[in-house]
Amino acid sequence: MKNEIIDEAPVYQKIAIDIAKKIINGKYSLGEKLSGRSTLATEYRVSPETIRKSVYILKEFDILNISKGSGIEIKSIENAIRYMEQYGESQTIDSIKKDIHDWIKRQKKENEKLLNSITKLLEITDKFEAVNPFTPLAICITPNMNFIGKTSAEVMFWNHTGATIFAIKHGEKTILSPGPQTIFQEGDILYFIGNEQSYDRVKNFFTSAIQS
């Protein structure tokens, strides 16, 4: 009957583990001879070469003694226990390595996904800026600001700020495309367009040291 071995190790290592377990569990006694390679190959449904690798591992751990005249003989139960302990530690290390490797692969995929998203965002932003080169901005004229009661022409608003006023909200009334003679009044909200620095320039224009 085929032995059931649950492991992800190579087949020859699975068989070596299974034989070591049987030695530890008492199925094979110290000094007992195992079946020949051909018989073991039939039992495990593998090739004789696979069995050769399996018993060679156990021979290297001094668990089995292999000789032409005597065949395969159980040499040490203690070494079989040590082999299983060492194999268990090795499996733990391999498991940790696999987890790290899997994490790195997932992280690489996530980084690639993030990079693609950033690239798409930048492309969309560039297109939007190409279509909409000016950003609508607004500022409220408060009591402590400059130029209340003056017109945009008087204070040369565009010359100092580079911004263009396209609307002024005065109370409930909104003036679209106000002319250069429109007077700035307290409480007005100025709507203007310009580049990225326009808002700071307009704010500084109205809030810098009081103009004469």
C-alpha positions in Angstrom: 0.0 0.0 0.0 1.3 3.4 -0.9 2.5 5.4 2.2 0.8 8.7 2.8 3.3 11.5 3.3 2.0 15.0 3.5 4.8 17.5 2.7 6.0 19.8 0.1 9.6 18.4 0.1 11.0 16.5 -3.0 9.7 12.9 -3.3 13.0 11.4 -2.2 13.1 13.5 0.9 9.5 12.6 1.7 10.4 9.0 1.6 13.5 9.5 3.8 11.3 11.3 6.3 8.7 8.6 6.2 11.3 5.9 6.9 12.8 7.9 9.8 9.3 8.3 11.3 8.7 4.6 11.1 12.1 4.0 12.8 11.1 6.4 15.6 7.6 4.9 15.9 9.0 1.4 16.3 7.8 -0.1 13.0 11.5 -0.8 12.2 13.7 -2.1 15.0 17.3 -1.4 15.6 19.4 -3.8 13.5 16.4 -4.7 11.3 17.0 -4.9 7.6 14.7 -3.0 5.3 13.4 -4.3 2.0 15.6 -4.0 -1.0 15.6 -0.9 -3.2 13.4 -2.5 -5.8 10.8 -3.5 -3.2 10.9 -0.1 -1.6 10.5 1.5 -5.0 7.4 -0.6 -5.6 6.0 0.1 -2.1 6.4 3.9 -2.6 5.6 3.8 -6.3 8.8 5.5 -7.4 11.9 4.6 -9.3 14.9 2.7 -7.7 17.0 5.9 -8.2 14.6 7.9 -6.0 14.9 5.2 -3.3 18.7 5.4 -3.7 18.6 9.1 -2.9 16.3 8.6 0.1 18.4 5.9 1.8 21.6 7.8 1.0 20.2 10.8 3.0 19.6 8.5 6.0 23.0 6.9 5.6 24.6 10.4 5.7 22.8 11.0 9.0 24.1 7.7 10.3 20.5 6.3 10.6 21.0 3.5 8.1 23.9 1.2 7.3 24.2 0.2 3.6 26.4 -2.6 2.5 26.5 -4.9 -0.5 26.4 -8.0 1.5 24.0 -7.0 4.2 21.7 -4.6 2.4 19.9 -1.8 4.2 20.1 -2.0 8.0 18.6 0.2 10.8 21.6 1.7 12.6 20.4 4.4 15.0 17.0 5.4 16.4 18.6 8.4 18.2 19.9 9.8 14.9 16.5 9.3 13.3 15.1 11.5 16.1 17.8 14.2 15.5 17.2 14.1 11.8 13.5 14.8 12.2 14.2 17.6 14.7 16.7 19.1 12.3 14.3 18.7 9.4 11.5 20.4 11.4 13.9 23.4 12.1 14.8 23.5 8.4 11.1 23.5 7.4 10.5 26.4 9.7 13.3 28.4 8.1 12.1 27.4 4.6 8.6 28.5 5.6 9.8 31.9 6.8 11.9 32.3 3.6 8.9 31.4 1.5 6.7 33.9 3.4 9.3 36.6 2.9 9.6 35.7 -0.8 5.8 35.8 -1.2 5.7 39.1 0.6 8.4 40.6 -1.7 6.4 39.4 -4.8 3.2 41.0 -3.4 5.0 44.2 -2.5 6.6 44.3 -6.0 3.1 44.0 -7.6 1.7 46.6 -5.3 4.5 49.0 -6.1 4.0 48.4 -9.8 0.3 49.0 -9.4 1.0 52.2 -7.4 3.5 53.4 -10.0 1.0 52.8 -12.8 -1.7 54.7 -10.9 0.7 57.7 -10.3 1.7 57.7 -14.0 -2.0 57.8 -15.0 -2.7 60.5 -12.5 0.1 62.6 -13.8 -1.0 62.1 -17.4 -4.6 63.1 -16.5 -3.3 66.1 -14.6 -1.2 67.2 -17.5 -4.1 66.9 -19.9 -6.4 68.9 -17.5 -3.8 71.6 -17.1 -3.4 71.8 -20.9 -7.1 72.3 -21.3 -7.5 74.5 -18.2 -4.3 76.5 -17.8 -5.9 78.9 -15.3 -7.3 78.0 -11.9 -10.3 79.9 -10.7 -9.4 81.6 -7.3 -11.2 83.9 -4.9 -10.4 86.3 -2.1 -12.6 88.3 0.3 -11.8 92.0 0.9 -11.8 92.5 4.7 -11.7 95.8 6.6 -8.0 95.8 7.2 -7.0 95.4 3.5 -5.6 97.9 1.1 -7.3 99.7 -1.7 -10.9 99.7 -0.4 -12.7 102.5 -2.3 -10.3 102.4 -5.2 -10.7 100.9 -8.7 -8.6 98.1 -10.2 -7.3 100.7 -12.8 -6.2 103.1 -10.0 -4.1 100.4 -8.2 -3.0 98.7 -11.4 -4.3 95.4 -10.2 -3.2 93.3 -13.2 0.2 94.9 -13.4 1.0 94.0 -9.8 -0.6 90.5 -9.7 -0.8 89.1 -13.2 -4.3 88.0 -12.3 -7.5 88.8 -14.2 -10.7 89.5 -12.3 -13.7 87.8 -14.0 -16.3 88.5 -11.3 -17.0 90.4 -8.1 -19.7 89.4 -5.6 -21.0 92.4 -3.7 -23.6 91.3 -1.1 -26.2 89.4 -3.1 -25.1 90.9 -6.4 -22.5 89.3 -8.7 -20.9 91.5 -11.3 -19.5 89.5 -14.2 -16.5 90.8 -16.2 -16.2 94.0 -14.1 -14.6 96.9 -15.8 -11.4 98.6 -14.7 -13.5 101.4 -13.0 -15.2 99.0 -10.7 -14.6 100.0 -7.1 -13.2 97.5 -4.5 -15.5 97.6 -1.5 -15.3 96.0 2.0 -16.9 92.5 2.0 -16.5 92.1 -1.8 -15.4 88.7 -3.0 -13.1 88.9 -6.0 -13.0 85.9 -8.4 -9.9 85.8 -10.6 -7.8 83.5 -12.7 -4.1 83.2 -13.0 -1.2 80.8 -12.5 -0.1 78.9 -9.4 1.5 82.0 -7.8 -1.5 84.3 -8.5 -3.3 83.8 -5.2 -0.3 84.6 -3.1 0.4 87.7 -5.2 -3.2 89.0 -4.9 -3.2 88.3 -1.2 0.1 90.1 -0.7 -1.2 92.9 -2.9 -4.2 93.6 -0.6 -2.5 92.8 2.8 1.0 94.3 2.4 1.9 97.5 4.3 -0.9 100.1 3.9 -0.6 102.0 0.7 -0.9 105.7 0.6 
